[in-house]
């Protein structure tokens, strides 16, 4: 069963990589799909297999691209109109797009060098940790929340490959992951904005707005996180 799942994920990864390279894919959805395939494969392949680190590097190289996409497509648009009107959005977007193009070219070069070894199929899947979350809920700090999100994502991937599948746990973990992801994206968006020539007073206002939005999301995250930790999702209704 484990080797069949691994073989399936390897096949899906290989198929998409071939399409990604052949059509020189580079848009937001293309990068997202590549990352999803890579993360799912990393969640089940043995960490001792050299191929694991190669796939992990795909994720690492695409992180900055993904952050740029969120900055352009989500963060800037989420700011109040009164702030956006004071920003030179055209200059900001052009600058980010140039950097993105270089990062994407580097990603393509690396992905092209990847060879999927048959040896990967001979390894067992990594040992699945308990699906019960015991870690302490982190404070509203980017580093702590990011580490917790990584932990949640591992739990989520493990639930997805478990038999039978517990959809209630998957839904709860997905909500936690998404909320933490939004907080992290907001922090990164603010940091990216700081790389441009923004008037200090305007930046302070945007920072204050971002922090207030993150606090709202954090409060919602804590509610769902507490619910997940204190309820038996085998019997409780889904959130």
One Martini backbone bead per residue (centre of mass of N, CA, C, O) as a GRO file, in nm:
protein
  239
    1UNK     BB    1   0.060   0.062  -0.022
    2UNK     BB    2   0.299   0.257   0.011
    3UNK     BB    3   0.436   0.206  -0.268
    4UNK     BB    4   0.188   0.289  -0.433
    5UNK     BB    5   0.178   0.582  -0.339
    6UNK     BB    6   0.463   0.661  -0.422
    7UNK     BB    7   0.433   0.589  -0.722
    8UNK     BB    8   0.204   0.791  -0.776
    9UNK     BB    9   0.357   1.054  -0.692
   10UNK     BB   10   0.592   1.020  -0.888
   11UNK     BB   11   0.421   1.025  -1.144
   12UNK     BB   12   0.294   1.306  -1.099
   13UNK     BB   13   0.557   1.461  -1.083
   14UNK     BB   14   0.679   1.383  -1.357
   15UNK     BB   15   0.445   1.482  -1.536
   16UNK     BB   16   0.456   1.782  -1.449
   17UNK     BB   17   0.751   1.845  -1.509
   18UNK     BB   18   0.732   1.796  -1.814
   19UNK     BB   19   0.518   2.017  -1.859
   20UNK     BB   20   0.669   2.255  -1.730
   21UNK     BB   21   0.909   2.245  -1.939
   22UNK     BB   22   0.777   2.226  -2.221
   23UNK     BB   23   0.584   2.503  -2.155
   24UNK     BB   24   0.718   2.708  -1.969
   25UNK     BB   25   0.611   2.741  -1.694
   26UNK     BB   26   0.508   3.054  -1.474
   27UNK     BB   27   0.260   3.096  -1.339
   28UNK     BB   28   0.086   3.087  -1.056
   29UNK     BB   29  -0.045   2.803  -1.101
   30UNK     BB   30   0.210   2.652  -1.183
   31UNK     BB   31   0.369   2.691  -0.920
   32UNK     BB   32   0.159   2.571  -0.732
   33UNK     BB   33   0.152   2.284  -0.854
   34UNK     BB   34   0.450   2.220  -0.809
   35UNK     BB   35   0.439   2.251  -0.498
   36UNK     BB   36   0.229   2.038  -0.437
   37UNK     BB   37   0.379   1.795  -0.559
   38UNK     BB   38   0.631   1.829  -0.380
   39UNK     BB   39   0.502   1.814  -0.097
   40UNK     BB   40   0.365   1.538  -0.125
   41UNK     BB   41   0.626   1.382  -0.174
   42UNK     BB   42   0.779   1.471   0.089
   43UNK     BB   43   0.558   1.341   0.288
   44UNK     BB   44   0.653   1.020   0.191
   45UNK     BB   45   0.939   1.029   0.153
   46UNK     BB   46   1.239   0.951   0.236
   47UNK     BB   47   1.480   1.140   0.406
   48UNK     BB   48   1.727   0.944   0.312
   49UNK     BB   49   1.673   1.018   0.034
   50UNK     BB   50   1.827   1.213  -0.202
   51UNK     BB   51   1.558   1.301  -0.344
   52UNK     BB   52   1.438   1.472  -0.120
   53UNK     BB   53   1.633   1.722  -0.144
   54UNK     BB   54   1.556   1.789  -0.439
   55UNK     BB   55   1.257   1.851  -0.389
   56UNK     BB   56   1.300   2.059  -0.164
   57UNK     BB   57   1.438   2.268  -0.355
   58UNK     BB   58   1.192   2.342  -0.516
   59UNK     BB   59   1.052   2.481  -0.284
   60UNK     BB   60   1.271   2.687  -0.214
   61UNK     BB   61   1.287   2.827  -0.501
   62UNK     BB   62   0.961   2.896  -0.492
   63UNK     BB   63   0.908   3.081  -0.248
   64UNK     BB   64   0.971   3.365  -0.369
   65UNK     BB   65   0.765   3.350  -0.594
   66UNK     BB   66   0.519   3.316  -0.416
   67UNK     BB   67   0.557   3.582  -0.257
   68UNK     BB   68   0.528   3.766  -0.504
   69UNK     BB   69   0.244   3.681  -0.585
   70UNK     BB   70   0.105   3.764  -0.320
   71UNK     BB   71   0.191   4.058  -0.325
   72UNK     BB   72   0.049   4.127  -0.602
   73UNK     BB   73  -0.242   3.964  -0.574
   74UNK     BB   74  -0.305   4.038  -0.252
   75UNK     BB   75  -0.175   4.247  -0.060
   76UNK     BB   76  -0.211   4.513  -0.222
   77UNK     BB   77  -0.528   4.470  -0.255
   78UNK     BB   78  -0.584   4.471   0.068
   79UNK     BB   79  -0.542   4.753   0.074
   80UNK     BB   80  -0.639   5.044   0.119
   81UNK     BB   81  -0.703   5.285  -0.108
   82UNK     BB   82  -0.557   5.527   0.042
   83UNK     BB   83  -0.278   5.375   0.016
   84UNK     BB   84  -0.255   5.292  -0.284
   85UNK     BB   85  -0.260   5.590  -0.398
   86UNK     BB   86   0.042   5.643  -0.260
   87UNK     BB   87   0.145   5.432  -0.456
   88UNK     BB   88   0.382   5.300  -0.692
   89UNK     BB   89   0.259   5.037  -0.847
   90UNK     BB   90   0.405   5.016  -1.118
   91UNK     BB   91   0.694   5.008  -1.006
   92UNK     BB   92   0.659   4.771  -0.818
   93UNK     BB   93   0.560   4.556  -1.023
   94UNK     BB   94   0.799   4.569  -1.221
   95UNK     BB   95   1.019   4.492  -1.021
   96UNK     BB   96   0.902   4.215  -0.934
   97UNK     BB   97   0.881   4.085  -1.217
   98UNK     BB   98   1.186   4.079  -1.275
   99UNK     BB   99   1.262   3.898  -1.035
  100UNK     BB  100   1.075   3.664  -1.106
  101UNK     BB  101   1.202   3.585  -1.377
  102UNK     BB  102   1.474   3.496  -1.256
  103UNK     BB  103   1.366   3.284  -1.056
  104UNK     BB  104   1.223   3.107  -1.271
  105UNK     BB  105   1.475   3.036  -1.436
  106UNK     BB  106   1.618   2.891  -1.203
  107UNK     BB  107   1.402   2.677  -1.157
  108UNK     BB  108   1.408   2.547  -1.438
  109UNK     BB  109   1.703   2.458  -1.431
  110UNK     BB  110   1.671   2.268  -1.191
  111UNK     BB  111   1.435   2.086  -1.283
  112UNK     BB  112   1.594   1.979  -1.535
  113UNK     BB  113   1.810   1.816  -1.343
  114UNK     BB  114   1.603   1.615  -1.264
  115UNK     BB  115   1.613   1.271  -1.145
  116UNK     BB  116   1.412   0.991  -1.128
  117UNK     BB  117   1.456   0.737  -0.916
  118UNK     BB  118   1.400   0.403  -0.855
  119UNK     BB  119   1.503   0.389  -0.554
  120UNK     BB  120   1.265   0.536  -0.415
  121UNK     BB  121   1.073   0.275  -0.411
  122UNK     BB  122   1.249   0.108  -0.184
  123UNK     BB  123   1.133   0.291   0.023
  124UNK     BB  124   1.000   0.383   0.299
  125UNK     BB  125   0.801   0.550   0.468
  126UNK     BB  126   0.766   0.770   0.681
  127UNK     BB  127   0.708   0.819   0.994
  128UNK     BB  128   0.412   0.870   1.156
  129UNK     BB  129   0.290   1.091   1.342
  130UNK     BB  130   0.088   1.203   1.546
  131UNK     BB  131  -0.230   1.367   1.495
  132UNK     BB  132  -0.187   1.496   1.764
  133UNK     BB  133  -0.188   1.806   1.909
  134UNK     BB  134   0.072   1.930   2.154
  135UNK     BB  135   0.149   2.192   2.089
  136UNK     BB  136   0.194   2.505   2.161
  137UNK     BB  137   0.043   2.790   2.122
  138UNK     BB  138   0.142   3.051   1.958
  139UNK     BB  139   0.236   3.352   1.913
  140UNK     BB  140   0.232   3.673   1.756
  141UNK     BB  141   0.478   3.535   1.562
  142UNK     BB  142   0.621   3.457   1.276
  143UNK     BB  143   0.820   3.229   1.350
  144UNK     BB  144   0.628   3.058   1.526
  145UNK     BB  145   0.394   3.029   1.319
  146UNK     BB  146   0.560   2.895   1.094
  147UNK     BB  147   0.639   2.639   1.248
  148UNK     BB  148   0.347   2.552   1.308
  149UNK     BB  149   0.258   2.527   1.013
  150UNK     BB  150   0.448   2.300   0.937
  151UNK     BB  151   0.328   2.102   1.138
  152UNK     BB  152   0.040   2.107   1.025
  153UNK     BB  153   0.111   2.010   0.737
  154UNK     BB  154   0.209   1.732   0.824
  155UNK     BB  155  -0.057   1.644   0.948
  156UNK     BB  156  -0.225   1.676   0.693
  157UNK     BB  157  -0.074   1.475   0.509
  158UNK     BB  158  -0.118   1.231   0.697
  159UNK     BB  159  -0.427   1.233   0.681
  160UNK     BB  160  -0.450   1.196   0.365
  161UNK     BB  161  -0.291   0.894   0.391
  162UNK     BB  162  -0.497   0.779   0.559
  163UNK     BB  163  -0.664   0.481   0.704
  164UNK     BB  164  -0.908   0.632   0.720
  165UNK     BB  165  -1.043   0.923   0.624
  166UNK     BB  166  -1.049   1.238   0.811
  167UNK     BB  167  -1.233   1.511   0.730
  168UNK     BB  168  -1.244   1.676   0.993
  169UNK     BB  169  -0.940   1.708   1.031
  170UNK     BB  170  -0.875   1.827   0.755
  171UNK     BB  171  -1.049   2.083   0.783
  172UNK     BB  172  -0.913   2.195   1.038
  173UNK     BB  173  -0.618   2.202   0.933
  174UNK     BB  174  -0.674   2.381   0.686
  175UNK     BB  175  -0.768   2.631   0.842
  176UNK     BB  176  -0.511   2.671   1.001
  177UNK     BB  177  -0.316   2.693   0.762
  178UNK     BB  178  -0.454   2.938   0.620
  179UNK     BB  179  -0.434   3.143   0.848
  180UNK     BB  180  -0.125   3.130   0.883
  181UNK     BB  181  -0.064   3.204   0.589
  182UNK     BB  182  -0.183   3.492   0.595
  183UNK     BB  183  -0.002   3.606   0.812
  184UNK     BB  184   0.265   3.552   0.663
  185UNK     BB  185   0.195   3.716   0.409
  186UNK     BB  186   0.169   3.988   0.551
  187UNK     BB  187   0.454   4.007   0.655
  188UNK     BB  188   0.592   3.980   0.375
  189UNK     BB  189   0.450   4.219   0.240
  190UNK     BB  190   0.562   4.438   0.426
  191UNK     BB  191   0.859   4.377   0.369
  192UNK     BB  192   0.848   4.430   0.062
  193UNK     BB  193   0.753   4.726   0.082
  194UNK     BB  194   1.022   4.819   0.234
  195UNK     BB  195   1.202   4.807  -0.042
  196UNK     BB  196   1.069   5.074  -0.092
  197UNK     BB  197   0.994   5.412  -0.154
  198UNK     BB  198   0.851   5.493   0.143
  199UNK     BB  199   0.684   5.674   0.336
  200UNK     BB  200   0.702   5.654   0.670
  201UNK     BB  201   0.403   5.720   0.737
  202UNK     BB  202   0.279   5.517   0.542
  203UNK     BB  203   0.416   5.265   0.650
  204UNK     BB  204   0.299   5.284   0.936
  205UNK     BB  205   0.005   5.251   0.848
  206UNK     BB  206   0.036   4.976   0.710
  207UNK     BB  207   0.145   4.831   0.956
  208UNK     BB  208  -0.098   4.877   1.139
  209UNK     BB  209  -0.301   4.736   0.956
  210UNK     BB  210  -0.163   4.457   0.943
  211UNK     BB  211  -0.163   4.397   1.249
  212UNK     BB  212  -0.471   4.404   1.284
  213UNK     BB  213  -0.536   4.178   1.083
  214UNK     BB  214  -0.363   3.959   1.225
  215UNK     BB  215  -0.518   3.960   1.491
  216UNK     BB  216  -0.786   3.860   1.380
  217UNK     BB  217  -0.675   3.592   1.266
  218UNK     BB  218  -0.549   3.485   1.529
  219UNK     BB  219  -0.811   3.456   1.690
  220UNK     BB  220  -0.935   3.247   1.498
  221UNK     BB  221  -0.710   3.039   1.519
  222UNK     BB  222  -0.733   2.980   1.826
  223UNK     BB  223  -1.018   2.864   1.817
  224UNK     BB  224  -0.958   2.623   1.622
  225UNK     BB  225  -0.718   2.504   1.774
  226UNK     BB  226  -0.870   2.442   2.035
  227UNK     BB  227  -1.086   2.263   1.913
  228UNK     BB  228  -0.896   2.045   1.804
  229UNK     BB  229  -0.762   1.972   2.090
  230UNK     BB  230  -1.063   1.930   2.259
  231UNK     BB  231  -1.182   1.746   2.023
  232UNK     BB  232  -1.363   1.481   1.885
  233UNK     BB  233  -1.361   1.435   1.535
  234UNK     BB  234  -1.524   1.161   1.520
  235UNK     BB  235  -1.804   1.296   1.658
  236UNK     BB  236  -1.792   1.567   1.568
  237UNK     BB  237  -1.867   1.826   1.406
  238UNK     BB  238  -1.785   2.011   1.167
  239UNK     BB  239  -1.664   2.340   1.126
   0.00000   0.00000   0.00000
